[in-house]
Amino acid sequence: MTIVHLLEDNARKYGNDIALVEINPDQPETRRRTWHEFDLVEPTPRVDYYRREISWAVFNEKSNRLANMLTQNGIGKGKKVAILLMNCIDWLPIYFGILKTGALAVPLNFRYSSDEIDYCLQLAQADVLIFGTEFIGRVEAVADKISKKCNLIYFGSSCPAFADDYNDLTSECSSIYPECTLTEEDDAAIYFSSGTTGFPKAILHNHESLIHSCRVEQAHHSQTKDDCFLCIPPLYHTGAKMHWFGSLITGSKAVILKGTQARNILSAASEEKCSIVWLLVPWAQDILNALDSGEISLDEFDFSAWRLMHIGAQPVPQSLIKRWLEYFPNQQYDTNYGLSESIGPGAVHLGVENVHKVGAIGVAGYGWQVKIVDTEGNTVNQGDVGELCLKGPGVMTCYYRDEKATADTLKNGWLYTGDMAMEDEDGFIYLVDRKKDVIITGGENLYPVQIENFLAAHPKIMDIAVIGLPDARLGEIATAIIQIKDGITCTEEEINEFCLSLPRYKRPRKIIFADVPRNPTGKIEKPKLRKIYGAEGIVNSQNKS
């Protein structure tokens, strides 16, 4: 069984049921488009819509048309097809069309520069790149290099001269599955690491990883055919896609929302009767701040169907969830931990029944094993800090074409995550920090996440990042980059006074008021902060007070 077979089953059993909805708040609400089971399949609409929907049958037909086109052009097992698209209703049908040929899908980060696009395509040895309108300039800048080994296919209107048109290539292709034999052992996809310390690494997964993530999602969130999942994060990332796999395995509806504004998130959840919404910390903060300020009122919306809000991709401040449940007392809350090397979320799982343990990332997820080890690989005592390791069917096959990085990360079947963690007396795991982000000040180890969680409770703080910066006497000092809520003033003295209840060695030695940069999956870009706020950056920083 692979996820390709799940799609085929859904098309047979639920053909005329809605599979995907796309909401584009930038378009007029009067502009809508519906594809039903027997509608003509339009591969790429020539206009944008506020709302589009497709059935499971049309989803499957779109995938099959692409699969047949690729197969006719020699794309099959062992080949790689890259996807460079913004979130849209066609993203997932394209992904499945690639998998149906037996080729590997290679999703690319939509923030990649031209050089990064070129690098990733070469590292993955991509045979085809399917790219969208937003990327014409970036792809054109390296098209001469790319096109020597990789065919360029453009998805959108007004195809550029250096690429082939997706519509022209697929419009006459069969909508019947080309019947490629697939097993769980076959390679399925290459994902890329966040690349926060340089160019990203290519992460190879097989079909066993993908189908396991489907089972994990359903086991953790009890999804049924009646659920509706609101998907906001970028689909190139394992997190968003693997949470959507819960919709795939149950044949339920999902909504792809373009944009992350608080009002649009709440409107989509209300209008589409979403029952499960996955947020990143900044979006949850935006919603809470809009509710606190009166910019948005809950009376405007109908959340009777919304049963679960969950967060992942980063540590979650306890204060944020406390505030959330005050506004949404009838919702369940959950958090999942994972990384692209473990096929995204769910390797560690809090569970809706453990809301009293908010702050922990949880216990071993469905089908997963966990351990926390010291630098010698020995399991640490309960309560001690060590490196979190994972083992299960979702662990990557390897870092593609990087034997050294693979050997450093995979040891005796265990994935060494690089995350520092501890286990409490009840067996719940708490994320302490990234191994490389630990600050050593005067011989003491500081874990920035602990300081960030403390400061996140300050009523004036919107976002917070703590990094280590060089110091001649102490080696490093803890520096807090603090983003204050809009329209509010705050002083360094206020922050220092708030920190008096922290042990002295944990208090930030320097305060910088500035924006906190996060990548598309919500993770703080600490290498960028360390680069900005080196010796010169600190001197030149602007206080927002």
Buried (B, 14 or more C-beta within 10 A) or exposed (E): BBBBEBBBBBBEEBBEBBBBBBBBBEBEEEEEBBBEBEBEBBBBBEEBBBBBBBBBBBBBBBBBBBBBBBBEBEBBEEBBBBBBBBBBBBBBBBBBBBBBBBBBBBBBBBEBEBEBBBBBBBBBBBBBBBBBBEBBEBBBBBBEEBBEEBBBBBBBEEBBEBBBBBBEBBBEBBBEBBEBEBEBEBBBBBBBBBBBEEEBBBBBBBBBBBBBBBBBBBBBBBBEEEBBBBBBBBBBBBBBBBBBBBBBBBBBBBBBBBBBBBBBBBBBBBBBBBBBBBBBBBBBBBBBBBBEEEEBEEEEBEBEBBBBBBBBBBBBBBBBBEBBBEEBEEBBBBBBBBBBBBBBBBBBBBBBEBBEBBBBBBBBBBBBEBBBBEEEBEEBEEEEBBBBBBBBBBBBBBBBBBEEBBEEBBEEEBBBBBBBBBBEEEEBBBBBBBBEBBBEBEEEEBBBBBBBBBBBBBEBBBBBBBBBBEBEEBBBBBBBBBBBBEEEEBBBEBBEEBBEEBEEBBBBBBBBBBEBBBBBBBBBBBBBBBEBBEEEBEEEBEEBE
